[in-house]
């Protein structure tokens, strides 16, 4: 098939890798003039690293493999700690923190150069019995057998093929960055999450002396965007090394990201279209699964679209099977993220200390229950 992918983010590049490997003619269209390699770090959990491995993208030698996930209160009291080495052993794939730009470059480098097209902003999609047409704002068009919308929370493909409301704000926002640091945590392999009564923070080593840090606080549309000085005041007295970190960064290091969430539709496209990632199930970052669920989408869609004669005649059964298999797990993860985010202003996340084995087993169960990759689901579909 000739597959048109709109969006060259993590999802678009990942699914392109999988479909090129299957032998399809894949073309990726990105509205920016070059790869969008901004952003901070990405936590690629066991399901994400397993998906990347099957898509032919290795993270060996990049980022930082994580061995422990630790959570404390703003007073420094330990809440729980999960053994990520045990999680890796049970699920068969590690957890890696990696700069987003590094992951984007790894995914892009694995593709033939002629696959990527920049400066092409999608304005609409038209589906017909024998193919699909994608229109761009420069007046040009691209034709193919099907289109995949991987163009993020404001997806033009979604608007064109589904319509419906955009993602909604959840009432929280993140201020985050990725900076080189001399702090010991930047050179270790432990994630530190700090759960306050009205705010949360996290520090995650990303390899090569880089530290991914984030600060979450309630935020409504119209509220001001905070500066580093504001964060220093809000997080004064928090456990080490929060104050030391904030004293070392500037407003130029700071990225602002309001939290959003989609209501995930039951059908994700038309006869020759579907969606993946934030285009269909944007979710708050409370469980750090958005990128991983995107990689799950790319993995399963690639698995279900093999290079079979006659497939281009009617890809719809396989597209709907992909959606039916992914939707329950994406919805489950999205709901968990929303519930976790909502509970941040309640005492529920600040109860007594959990034993390490409980936290570890909980992490294994959570990752497995929200994953097609880890469940090794391979639906059998007859192609007409």
N, C-alpha and C positions, 0 to 999 in steps of 0.2 A: 504493500500500500504506500501511497504518498500521504504522509502524515504531517499536518501543519500544527506546530506548537506555538502558542502565543505566550510569550514571557520567558526570559532567560534568567530566572532566579533559580533557587535550589531545585524546585520541583520540575520546572521546564527542562533544565539541563539534565536532571536525573532520568526523567522519562525518555529524553532523547537518547541518552546512552543505552538504555535498555532496548529501545526500539531499533536503533542502529544495529545493535548486536543481533537482533532477530532478523536483520536483512531488509528492513523497510527503508524507503526513501524519506528521510526526516528533514524538515526545514523548520528552524526556530527563529521567530521574529520578536525582536525586543525594541521597545520604544526609545530607550536611551541610546546614546551614541557609542557606548562601550559597555563592557560588563559592569553591572552595579555591584561593586565589591566593598561597599560601605557596611556599617553595622558593627556590632561588637563580637561576642563569642556565641557559638552554638554548642549546646550540650547534645551530643549524638549518643543516645542511650543504646542499649543492646539491640533493640529492634531496628534502630536507624543504621547502626554499623553492620548488622546482618543484611539489611536491604542493600546498602551500598556494596557490600561484598558480592552479592548475587548480581548486582548491576555492573560489576567489573571495575569498581572504583575502590582502591585501597587507601586507608588512612595511615598505613605504616610510615613511621618517621615524621609525622606531622601532628601538631596539637599535643595534648597531654592526656594519657590514659589515667582515669580517676580510680582510686582504690577505696575511698571512704566518702560518705555523705553524712555530714554532721549538722545538727540543728540545735540552737540554743536560744534562750530568751534574751531580751535586751539587757538583762542584769547579768548574763553570762551563765545562767543555770542550764545544764544539759537537758534537752528534751529527748533526743534519740540520736542514734548513729547507726547507719546501715553499712554493712561490709560489701563493697562493690566487687571485690575479688570473688566473694561467694556468689554474688549475682551473676558475674561473668561465667563462673564455673557451671552454674545451673542452666543458664540460657545459651551458652555457647558463643557469646560475642561480647566484647568489652564496651565500656562507656568511655567516650573520648570527648574532651573539650577542645574545640578548634576555632580559630578565628574565622568568622564568616567569609572574609575575603579569600582565605586559604582554601576553604571548601569550594567556593565558587570557581576559583582558578583550577582546582583539581578536576572538577566536573567538566569544565570547558575544555581543558587540555586533552581530555580523553576523546573528544569529538573531532571528526574531520573538519577542517577549516571551512569548507563550503556549506556546512550545515547552519552556521550562525549568520543572521542578518540584523544589523543595528539601524537605529533611526527609523523604525517602521512601527508607528502607533496604530493599533487596531481600532477601527471605528464601528465595525459591525461584521456579522456573519450571515451568510445565506446558505441554507441547505436545500439540496435538490435530490431527486431519486438516484442520480448517478454521480453525485459529488458535492463538494462544498466550496464556497468562495469566501475568502477573508478579504475585507476591504481595509485600506489604510488611509491615513489623513493626507498623504501626498497624492492621492488619486489612484495609486496603484492597487492591484489585486493579486492574490495568490490562490491557486486552485489545487484541490487535493481530494483524497478519498474520505478523510475525516479531519476534524480539528480538535485539539486539546487546549482548553483554557487553563493556563498556568500563570495568569497575569494578576494574581494577588487579590487583596480584599476589595479593590475597586474594579474588579474584572469587567472589561468590555465584552468579553465572550459571554460571561454570565448574564449581563444585561441584555444581550442580543438574543440568546437562545432560551433564557428562563424568565427574565424580568425579575420582579419581586424586590423587597426592601433590601437596603444595604446592611452591612454589619452594624450592630449597635454598640455604643460605649457601655462599659461595665461599671464605671465609677471609680476606677483606679488607673494609675499611670506609672510607668517606669522611667527613671533617669539612670542611664547606664553608660558605660564606656569600656574600652579595652586599651590599657596602657602598660608600658614597660615599668616594672616595679622591682625594687630591692627588698620588699617585704618577704619574709620567709614563706608565707603562704603561696606566693607567686612561683616558688621553686619547688613546691611539694606536689602532692597528688590527692589532696583532700579538699572537698567543697565545704564551705561554711555558710549555712543559712541562719539568719537571725530573725526570730519572730517577735516583733514588738506588739504592743496593744493596738496601735494605730498606724503602724508602718512595718515594712519588712526590708531586709537587706541581704545581699549575698556576695560572696567572693569566690571565684573559681579560677584556678591556674589553667592557662591555655597553651603552655609550652613556650620555650625560648624566652623565659622571663616575663611573659605577658600575663596580665591579670585581668580577667573579665569581672567587672563589679556592677552591681545594680542596687537601686534604692526604689522601693515601691511605696506609694502613698495614695490616699484617696484623692481623686481629681474629677471634676465635672467640667463639661464644656463651658468655656468662659472664664474658668479659673486661670490664674497666671502660671506660666512655665517657670519652674524654680531655677535659680542659679546655684553654683557650687557653694556660695556664701549661705544661701538658704538651707542647703543640705547640711552644711556644717552646724548650723544652729539647730536644725531639727533632730540631728543624730548625735548631738553632744552627749557624752557619757556612755555611749554604747560600747560593747566589748571590743577589745583590740582585735584587729588593727583598723577599725572603722575611722577613727579620728585621724590617725596617721595617714591613711589612704587619702581622705578628703583634703588633708593639708598639702598633698602632693599633686593634685590635679587642678585643672582650670576649666573655665566654661567652654573652651575650645575642645575639650575632651568629652563633653557631655552630650549625650543623645537623649531625646525626649520621645516616648512612645506611649500614647494613650492605649489602654487595653480595650479590645473589642471582641465581639462574639457574633457569629452567624447562627441563625436558625437553619439547621442543615436540611435541605429539601430531600424528598424521597427519590426524585429523579433528578439527575445532574446535567442533563443535556437533551439533545434531539436525536434524530435518526443517525446523524453522522457527527455528533459532538458530545463531549463530556468535559468535566472539570476535575481539577485536583488542587490540593493544598489550600491556601488561604482564599482562593477563588470560591471555594465551596464550604469550607469549615474553619474559618478563622476563629481562634480561641484565645483566651487570656493566657499569659505565660506561667500561671501558677504551678503547673506540673511540668513545664519545660518540654512539651511534647509537640508543639506546632510543626517544627521542622521534621521531626521524626514521623509524624502522621503523613506529612507530605511525601517523605521517602517511601513510606508504606504504600501510598497511592501509586507512585511511580513503579514500584516493584510489581504490584499486582497487575496494573494495567499492561506492563510489558509482558508479564507472564501470560496474560489472556489474549494478547494480540500476536500470535505467532505468524510467521511468514507462510501462509497456506494459500494455495491457488483458490481463487473464488471468494476470498474473504472480503475483498474490496467491494463485492457486489452487495453485501448487506452486513456491515459491521455492528448493527444495532444490538443484536442479541448478546454479543460479547461486551459491549459498552454497558448495557443494563446489568449484566452479571457482575461486572466489576463494581458497579455502584451498590448493588445488593449485598455484595460481600464486604465492602469497605464501610458502608454507612453505619451499621450497628456499632462497630468498634470506634469509628470516628466520633459518633454521637456520645458514646460512653466516656471517651477521654475528654470531650468538650464539656460534658456535664460535670465530670470530676473536677476539671479546671475551674469551672464557674463556681461550684460549691466550695472548693478550697479557697478561691478568691473571696467569696462572700463571707466565709468564716474567719477571715483575717481580723475583723473587728470584734470578734467574740472570744471568750476564753477557751473555745473548743480545741484550738491548736496549742494551748498553753497548759495542758493538764500534766499529770505526773510523768515521770521518766519511763520510757519504754525500754525493755531489754533489747540488746543488739540483735538477737536472733529474731525477735518479733519484727523489728524495723526492716531487717534483711528479707525475711519471708514476705512481708508486705510489699516491698519493692519488686520482688520477683513476681508475685501474683498480679500486681498492678500492671507491670509491663506486659506480661503474658496475656492478660485479659483484654488489653487494648490493641493487640497486634495480630495481623494476619501472617506476618513473616514468622513470628515465633510459634504460632499455632500450626505453621506449615500447611496452610490451607491451599489446596490446588484444585479448584472446582473443575469438574469434567463437563465440557460443553461441546455439543455436537454442532459443527459448522455446516450450514445448509449449502 
